[in-house]
Amino acid sequence: MTRSAAARAGEMVAAVRDDPGDRLRLAAAFYEDRPGIRAYRRAEIAFMKWQIRCGVLRATGGSPWWRAVNEGLLRDAAEADLLFNGAPGDASSRGVSYWLVFLKAPSPEHWYQAHNASIVDGYLRHRDLVAGEGPLERFFMDVALLRVLYAHALLVRPRLALGRLAFLGPLLGDPRRRGADLFLSLKDVLPDEYPLPKVGIEKVLADENYLSRIVDYGVIAPRIPELYSHAAADLGEPRLAELCVDEFPVYAWPYEQRHVWRTDRSPLAIAVARAVVS
């Protein structure tokens, strides 16, 4: 009996599970043989290289949570690729359906829907693994999710993302272009090591890159509830909106420590940024 696309995709991912380099090659292969979508690999591959560099995808000593979320993304894309090429079966998840839409009609909007649907599904599916991570690792889970939701909004809801500078949204949010690196690569936001050093959250926030601080607190933070609501509606996943409470992300970081989403550093620059994009 011919195996379904879902079963074959599961086998493909299982075969690379314990080799981060093979994971990267599987992710890249999705884009490689299609000139029309090759440019879209930029953000995804850059982020996976960060994951490899800091060690979260290691079979031993890596992060069970990051490994699981990454596997979901790989599996969804692989299954969609197989279905697109005639393998039997139906899409096994919303993410796979969105990847199929992207393959049939490539566009930045369809790429974000597919990519973010897979990521959000991974977040929701593997929330039980959060407890095994350290406090700082949990904080950066929420930061990473917020960044990809914002990048999506830049493209499809530029007025929400940039206010009066909305005309820049499609340029900054296009995953095929360098402008999106500021929000999607996360190399200047997430540390290059795992597990993270045993330091307090206050030191981490104090050491944040100056430009990243202005973007995070001056541009993104004031829009947090709207970003979650928009993404929940756009992806057809209402549970996503529940990961934000009273304007604060709460997927992995506790609501009781919500002060991290506000800052008294660089007040003038942050005020200017807020005014410019109001």
C-alpha positions in Angstrom: 0.0 0.0 0.0 1.3 3.5 -0.9 2.2 5.5 2.2 0.5 8.8 2.7 2.4 12.1 2.4 2.0 12.6 6.2 3.6 9.2 6.9 6.5 9.8 4.5 7.1 13.3 5.9 7.2 11.9 9.4 9.8 9.4 8.3 11.9 12.1 6.6 12.0 14.2 9.7 12.7 11.3 11.9 15.7 10.5 9.7 17.3 13.9 10.4 16.1 14.3 14.0 19.5 13.9 15.7 21.7 15.7 13.1 21.2 19.5 13.1 23.1 19.8 9.8 20.7 17.3 8.2 17.8 19.2 9.5 19.1 22.4 7.8 19.6 20.5 4.6 16.0 19.2 4.7 14.7 22.7 5.3 16.8 24.1 2.4 15.8 21.4 0.0 12.2 22.5 0.1 13.2 25.7 -1.6 16.3 24.6 -3.7 14.7 23.1 -6.8 12.1 25.8 -7.3 13.7 29.0 -8.6 10.4 30.8 -8.0 10.6 30.3 -4.3 14.3 30.0 -3.5 14.5 33.6 -2.2 12.0 32.7 0.5 14.5 30.5 2.2 16.5 33.4 3.5 14.8 34.1 6.9 14.0 30.4 7.7 17.6 29.2 7.0 19.1 32.2 8.8 17.1 31.3 11.9 18.0 27.6 11.7 21.6 28.5 11.5 21.2 30.5 14.8 19.6 27.4 16.3 22.5 25.2 15.2 25.1 27.8 16.3 23.7 28.1 19.9 23.0 24.4 20.2 19.3 24.1 20.8 18.9 21.5 18.1 21.6 19.1 19.5 20.3 15.6 20.2 22.2 15.6 23.5 22.2 18.8 25.5 19.9 20.6 23.2 16.4 22.0 23.9 13.5 19.5 23.7 11.2 22.5 23.1 13.2 24.1 20.2 13.7 20.6 18.7 10.0 19.8 18.7 8.9 23.2 17.3 11.5 22.9 14.5 10.4 19.4 13.7 6.9 20.6 13.2 8.0 23.2 10.7 10.1 20.7 8.8 7.3 18.1 8.8 4.6 20.5 7.6 6.8 21.7 4.7 7.9 18.2 3.7 4.3 16.9 3.7 3.1 19.8 1.6 5.9 19.2 -0.8 5.0 15.6 -1.2 1.3 16.4 -1.7 2.1 19.1 -4.2 4.1 16.5 -6.2 1.2 14.0 -6.2 1.7 11.9 -3.1 -1.6 10.4 -1.7 -3.4 11.8 1.3 -4.9 15.0 2.6 -3.2 17.8 4.5 -2.8 16.7 8.1 -2.7 20.2 9.7 -3.6 23.8 9.0 0.1 24.5 8.5 0.4 21.9 5.7 -2.7 23.4 4.0 -1.0 26.8 4.1 2.3 25.5 2.7 0.3 24.0 -0.1 -1.3 27.3 -0.9 2.2 28.9 -0.9 3.6 26.3 -3.3 0.6 26.8 -5.7 0.7 30.6 -5.5 4.0 31.8 -4.0 3.8 35.2 -2.4 5.2 36.9 0.7 1.7 36.8 2.3 1.3 33.1 1.7 4.8 32.4 3.0 4.1 34.1 6.3 0.8 32.3 6.7 2.4 28.9 6.1 5.5 29.6 8.2 3.7 31.2 11.1 0.9 28.6 11.2 3.6 25.9 11.6 5.4 27.8 14.3 2.3 28.7 16.2 1.1 25.1 16.0 4.5 24.0 17.4 4.2 26.5 20.3 0.7 25.3 21.2 1.4 21.6 20.7 4.5 21.6 22.9 3.7 24.0 25.7 4.2 21.1 28.1 7.9 21.2 27.3 8.2 24.8 28.5 8.6 23.7 32.1 11.9 22.0 31.3 13.5 25.3 30.2 15.2 27.9 32.3 13.7 31.3 33.1 15.6 33.2 30.4 14.9 30.6 27.8 11.2 31.0 28.5 11.5 34.8 28.1 13.0 34.4 24.7 10.3 32.0 23.6 7.8 34.9 23.9 10.2 37.3 22.3 10.7 35.1 19.3 7.0 34.6 18.8 6.3 38.3 19.1 8.9 39.1 16.5 7.5 36.7 13.9 4.0 38.0 14.5 5.2 41.5 14.0 7.1 40.7 10.8 3.9 39.1 9.4 1.9 42.3 10.3 4.5 44.5 8.5 3.5 42.9 5.3 -0.3 42.3 5.6 -1.2 45.0 8.1 1.4 47.7 7.7 -0.8 50.4 9.3 -1.0 48.3 12.4 2.7 47.6 12.4 4.1 51.0 11.5 1.4 53.6 11.8 2.1 56.6 9.6 5.1 54.8 8.1 2.9 52.0 6.8 4.3 52.5 3.3 7.5 50.9 4.5 5.8 47.7 5.7 5.9 45.7 2.5 9.6 46.5 2.0 10.7 45.7 5.6 8.4 42.7 5.9 9.2 40.9 2.7 11.0 37.7 3.8 13.0 37.6 0.5 14.7 40.9 1.3 17.3 42.1 3.8 14.9 44.4 5.6 13.1 41.5 7.1 16.3 40.3 8.8 15.8 43.0 11.5 12.8 41.1 12.7 13.2 37.5 11.5 16.8 36.6 11.9 16.8 37.4 15.6 20.6 37.1 15.7 20.8 40.4 17.5 18.0 39.5 19.9 18.6 35.9 21.0 21.9 34.8 22.7 24.2 32.5 20.8 24.4 29.9 23.6 22.2 27.2 25.3 21.5 26.9 28.0 21.7 30.5 28.9 24.0 31.8 31.6 22.5 31.9 35.1 22.0 35.7 35.2 19.0 37.8 36.1 16.6 39.1 33.5 17.5 42.6 34.4 21.0 42.1 33.2 19.8 40.6 30.0 17.5 43.6 29.3 20.3 46.0 30.2 22.6 44.4 27.7 20.1 44.5 24.9 21.3 46.0 21.6 20.4 49.7 21.5 18.5 49.5 18.2 16.7 46.3 19.2 15.6 48.1 22.4 14.1 51.0 20.4 12.4 48.6 18.1 11.1 46.3 20.8 9.9 49.0 23.3 9.2 51.9 21.0 7.6 50.1 18.0 6.5 46.6 18.8 5.5 46.7 22.5 2.7 49.2 22.1 1.0 46.9 19.5 1.3 43.6 21.4 -2.5 42.8 21.9 -3.4 43.9 18.3 -0.6 41.8 16.9 -1.8 38.6 18.7 -5.4 39.3 17.7 -4.6 39.9 14.1 -2.4 36.8 13.8 -5.1 34.6 15.6 -7.7 35.8 13.0 -5.4 35.6 10.0 -4.1 32.1 10.9 -7.5 30.8 12.0 -6.1 29.9 15.4 -8.1 31.6 18.2 -5.9 30.0 20.9 -3.1 32.3 19.8 -5.0 35.3 21.2 -5.0 33.7 24.6 -1.2 33.9 24.7 -1.5 37.6 25.4 -3.1 38.9 28.6 -3.6 42.6 29.4 -1.1 43.6 26.7 1.6 41.2 27.9 2.8 38.0 26.2 2.3 35.0 28.6 3.1 31.9 26.5 6.1 31.0 28.7 6.9 34.1 30.6 4.8 34.6 33.8 2.2 37.4 33.9 3.5 38.3 37.4 6.8 39.4 35.9 5.3 41.4 33.1 7.5 44.4 34.0 10.0 43.1 31.4 7.8 44.4 28.6 8.3 48.0 29.8 11.5 49.8 30.3 12.8 53.1 31.6 16.0 52.9 29.5 16.5 55.1 26.4 13.2 57.0 27.2 13.8 59.8 24.7 14.6 57.5 21.8 11.7 55.2 22.6 9.3 58.2 22.9 10.4 59.5 19.5 10.0 56.0 17.9 6.5 55.7 19.3 5.6 59.2 18.1 6.9 58.5 14.6 4.9 55.3 14.1 1.8 56.4 15.9 
